Amino acid sequence: MDLNSPKISRIIDDWIEEDIGKGDLTSSAITKTTGKAHWIAKEEGIFCGVGIIKTILKKIDEMIECRFFINDGDKFLKDQKLIELYGPSRSLLASERITLNIAMHLSGISTYTKNIVDVLKGTNIYLADTRKTTPGLRIFEKYAFKCGGGINHRMGLYDAAMIKENHIAWTENLNDAVKKIRLNTPFTTHIIIEAEDIKQAKDAVLAGADSILLDEFNPELLKKDIKELREISKNYSNRSMRNQLIIEVSGINPKDISNYLIDGVDLISTSSSITKSNWIDFSMRYIN
């Protein structure tokens, strides 16, 4: 994630404008010129947000100094000191809620993701995210997912073509649909086809998909189905220039992921890290 990009800079400016606006109305009550504070974790988890926090602080007041005792992706324990802050008292107070909010949210995503990734240890299966993200926060939430050990799926509609259930319903012929996408996009375009049963999955392979997404498949049947799909792909050469079919499994309750550690599955995708994770509780404490 490029924190120097104009896009990210504008988003962070919006966060500051949303909370501080024309100025903190309580700041006139603050008589102490400079202050010192630190962050304490009130529960254990995986941290995310070092660069983001530094950027927010710099935008609010370049006089704020911060010292981190943790990196993105690191595990922290309850009562662990995470950050020390020093600078103008009014600026420290103004930065508190914005920095805590984003760090607690993103660290919650990283922590949830890491718990699932740990289940996949010892396999060749990767955990991928989805486009079910909070509008305006996608790039940050997907970064938090990576800090938890997952990998990013497509960022949007613009960096991979996915033919899903509704597309199939409005497409007369799957083969023609793939051909049209190939014709109208660069040769680097990755085409994913979602399948809800084995017939659709076979059709997707024969249509030349680079990836197939097997949605809500029974794990017992999946073992047999994957072998069959791999065999079809191996004997079918009309799949653009890519040789290896990627098989992704989705629509799984996170509690059942251990049932899907099946040979031949490349990816398990989940939206739960973003839609079901809880914020991690941090506290900013001031030192007199």
C-alpha positions in Angstrom: 0.0 0.0 0.0 1.5 3.3 -1.1 0.8 5.8 1.6 2.2 8.6 -0.5 -0.3 8.1 -3.3 -2.7 11.1 -3.8 -5.7 8.8 -3.5 -4.8 7.6 0.0 -3.7 11.0 1.0 -7.1 12.4 0.1 -8.9 9.6 2.0 -6.9 10.4 5.2 -7.6 14.1 4.7 -11.3 13.3 4.7 -11.0 11.3 8.0 -9.3 14.3 9.6 -11.9 16.7 8.2 -14.7 14.5 9.3 -13.6 14.5 13.0 -11.7 17.8 13.5 -13.4 20.0 10.9 -12.7 23.6 11.6 -11.0 22.8 14.9 -11.5 21.1 18.3 -13.8 23.2 20.4 -12.4 21.8 23.6 -8.8 22.7 22.8 -9.0 26.1 24.5 -9.3 24.3 27.8 -5.9 22.7 27.4 -3.2 24.6 29.3 -0.3 22.2 29.1 1.7 22.9 25.9 3.3 19.5 25.4 2.3 16.0 26.4 3.3 12.4 26.4 1.1 9.4 25.9 1.2 5.7 25.0 -1.1 3.0 23.6 -1.9 -0.1 25.5 -3.5 -3.3 24.0 -6.5 -4.4 26.1 -6.5 -7.8 24.4 -4.1 -9.9 22.2 -4.1 -9.8 18.4 -2.3 -9.0 15.2 -1.4 -5.3 14.7 -2.1 -3.3 11.6 -1.7 0.4 10.9 1.9 1.6 11.7 2.3 3.6 8.4 -1.3 4.8 8.4 -1.0 6.1 12.0 2.3 7.9 11.2 0.7 9.5 8.2 -2.3 10.7 10.2 -0.1 12.2 12.9 2.1 14.0 10.4 -0.9 15.5 8.7 -2.4 16.7 12.0 0.9 18.1 13.4 4.4 17.5 12.2 5.6 18.2 15.7 4.2 14.9 17.0 6.9 12.3 17.6 5.9 8.6 17.7 7.9 5.5 18.6 6.4 2.1 17.7 7.3 -1.1 19.6 5.5 -3.2 17.0 5.3 -3.7 13.2 2.4 -4.5 11.0 1.6 -8.2 11.1 3.2 -8.7 14.5 1.4 -10.4 17.3 0.8 -8.4 20.5 -0.4 -9.5 24.0 -2.9 -8.0 26.4 -1.4 -5.0 28.3 1.5 -4.7 25.9 2.7 -1.1 25.2 2.4 -0.5 21.4 3.3 3.1 20.8 4.8 6.1 22.6 3.7 9.6 21.5 5.1 13.0 22.4 4.2 16.4 21.1 1.8 19.4 21.4 -1.0 18.4 23.8 -3.8 19.8 21.7 -2.6 17.9 18.6 -2.2 14.6 20.5 -5.8 14.9 21.8 -7.1 15.8 18.3 -5.4 12.7 16.8 -6.5 10.2 19.4 -9.9 9.1 18.0 -8.9 8.9 14.3 -5.8 6.9 14.9 -7.3 4.6 17.4 -10.4 3.9 15.3 -8.5 2.9 12.2 -5.9 0.8 14.1 -8.6 -1.0 16.1 -10.6 -1.8 13.0 -7.7 -2.9 10.8 -6.1 -4.9 13.6 -9.4 -6.7 14.1 -9.3 -7.8 10.5 -5.7 -8.9 10.7 -6.4 -10.9 13.9 -9.4 -12.6 12.4 -7.6 -13.4 9.2 -4.5 -14.9 11.1 -6.8 -17.3 13.0 -8.1 -18.7 9.8 -4.7 -18.8 8.1 -3.4 -20.8 11.0 -5.9 -23.5 10.1 -4.4 -23.7 6.6 -0.9 -24.3 7.9 0.8 -27.3 6.3 -1.3 -27.2 3.2 -0.8 -25.5 -0.2 -4.0 -23.6 0.2 -4.1 -19.8 0.4 -6.7 -17.6 2.0 -8.1 -14.9 -0.2 -10.4 -11.9 0.5 -13.3 -10.6 -1.6 -14.9 -7.3 -2.7 -17.2 -7.3 0.4 -15.4 -4.3 1.9 -16.5 -1.0 3.5 -16.9 1.6 0.8 -14.0 4.0 1.0 -11.9 1.6 3.1 -11.2 -1.2 0.6 -7.5 -0.6 0.1 -7.0 -0.4 3.9 -9.1 -3.5 4.7 -7.4 -5.5 2.1 -4.0 -4.4 3.4 -5.1 -5.6 6.9 -6.1 -8.9 5.4 -2.6 -9.3 4.1 -1.1 -8.4 7.4 -3.0 -11.3 8.8 -1.4 -13.7 6.4 -4.0 -13.8 3.6 -3.6 -12.8 0.0 -5.7 -10.2 -2.0 -8.2 -11.3 -4.6 -9.1 -8.7 -7.2 -9.2 -5.2 -6.0 -12.2 -4.3 -8.1 -14.1 -5.0 -11.3 -11.1 -3.5 -13.3 -8.3 -6.0 -12.5 -9.8 -9.4 -13.2 -13.0 -10.6 -15.0 -15.3 -12.8 -12.9 -18.3 -14.4 -14.6 -20.7 -14.9 -11.6 -24.1 -16.5 -11.2 -26.0 -13.4 -12.4 -23.7 -13.0 -15.4 -24.3 -16.6 -16.4 -28.1 -16.1 -16.1 -27.8 -13.2 -18.6 -25.3 -14.9 -20.9 -26.5 -17.0 -23.7 -23.3 -19.0 -24.1 -20.4 -19.4 -21.7 -17.9 -20.0 -24.4 -18.9 -16.9 -26.3 -18.8 -14.9 -23.1 -15.2 -15.9 -22.5 -14.3 -15.1 -26.1 -15.8 -11.7 -25.9 -13.9 -10.9 -22.8 -10.6 -12.1 -24.4 -11.4 -9.9 -27.4 -12.1 -6.8 -25.5 -9.5 -6.9 -22.8 -5.6 -7.2 -22.7 -4.1 -10.7 -23.0 -3.1 -10.4 -19.3 -6.8 -10.4 -18.2 -7.5 -13.2 -15.8 -10.9 -14.8 -16.2 -12.7 -16.4 -13.3 -16.0 -18.3 -13.6 -18.2 -19.1 -10.6 -19.8 -22.5 -10.6 -22.6 -23.8 -8.3 -22.4 -27.4 -9.4 -20.0 -29.8 -11.1 -21.7 -29.4 -14.6 -21.1 -25.6 -14.5 -17.6 -26.2 -13.3 -16.8 -28.5 -16.2 -18.4 -26.0 -18.6 -16.2 -23.3 -17.1 -13.0 -25.3 -17.7 -14.0 -26.1 -21.3 -14.8 -22.5 -21.9 -11.2 -21.6 -21.1 -11.5 -20.1 -17.6 -8.2 -19.3 -15.9 -9.8 -19.9 -12.5 -13.0 -21.5 -11.4 -14.7 -20.6 -8.2 -16.6 -23.5 -6.6 -19.4 -22.0 -4.5 -20.9 -23.8 -1.5 -19.7 -27.3 -2.7 -20.0 -30.2 -0.3 -16.5 -31.1 0.9 -16.9 -34.9 0.4 -18.1 -34.4 -3.2 -15.4 -31.8 -3.8 -12.6 -34.3 -3.4 -13.9 -36.3 -6.4 -14.9 -33.2 -8.4 -11.5 -31.6 -8.2 -9.7 -34.7 -9.5 -12.2 -34.7 -12.5 -11.7 -31.0 -13.1 -8.0 -31.2 -13.0 -8.1 -34.1 -15.5 -10.3 -32.1 -17.9 -8.1 -29.1 -17.6 -5.0 -31.2 -18.3 -6.4 -32.6 -21.5 -7.9 -29.3 -22.7 -5.5 -26.8 -24.4 -7.9 -23.9 -25.2 -7.3 -22.0 -22.0 -5.4 -19.0 -23.4 -1.7 -19.0 -22.6 -2.0 -20.2 -19.0 -1.2 -23.7 -18.2 -2.4 -24.2 -14.6 -6.1 -24.0 -13.7 -6.7 -22.2 -10.4 -9.4 -23.8 -8.2 -11.0 -21.5 -5.6 -13.6 -22.6 -3.0 -16.0 -20.1 -1.5 -19.2 -19.9 0.5 -17.7 -21.7 3.5 -18.6 -21.0 7.1 -15.2 -20.1 8.7 -15.9 -22.7 11.4 -16.0 -25.4 8.7 -12.8 -24.5 6.8 -10.9 -27.5 8.3 -13.2 -29.7 6.2 -12.0 -28.1 3.0 -8.3 -28.8 3.4 -8.5 -30.8 0.2 -5.6 -31.6 -2.2 -6.1 -29.7 -5.4 -7.7 -26.6 -3.8 -5.6 -23.5 -4.5 -7.6 -20.8 -2.7 -10.3 -20.5 -0.1 -11.9 -17.1 -0.3 -13.8 -15.5 2.5 -15.5 -12.1 3.3 -15.7 -13.0 7.0 -12.5 -11.2 8.0 -14.1 -7.9 7.1 -17.8 -8.6 7.7 -17.5 -10.6 10.9 -14.3 -9.4 12.7 -14.5 -7.3 15.8 -12.4 -4.2 16.6 -9.4 -4.9 18.8 -9.5 -2.7 21.9 -6.6 -0.3 22.3 -6.4 2.5 24.9 -4.4 5.8 24.6 -3.2 6.8 28.1 -1.7 10.1 28.9 1.4 10.5 31.1 1.7 13.5 33.5 
